[in-house]
């Protein structure tokens, strides 16, 4: 928390909507939440892949600020087409958000599982640890993180 003009502690998140707080943090004005760009990139992928595919993985970084008033263009390129584990047709994408100054503000990657004429409908990923319920899935995920 930082103290406001009345000496009352307030959340640092104010930089996203309060110009003065953004300036105190060293920025010229307010800016977006990085997670918003992640949802835009997710939307880019799901619009491209259609209803019959499965967005399996998506990663992105927040490399630069997206100030209020900036434009963002989202693009993606298929960089690999292959059979993922379990004989699943898949494509890897390089995705990005780029502003009007040509700065890539959020580079990322995605993996999409696709339906196929040869293999049929999308075969969804196996649950973590072969789980059959939510509790065992969460346990398997937790154990995987603890091994890292």
Secondary structure, 3 states (H helix, E strand, C coil): CEECCCCCEECHHHHHCCHHHHHHCCCCCCECCHHHHHHHHHHHHHHHHCCCCEEEEEEECCCCCCECCCCEEEEEEEEEEEEECCCEEEEEEEEEEEECCCCEEEEEEEEEECCECCCECCCCCCCHHHCCCHHHHHHHHHHHHHHC
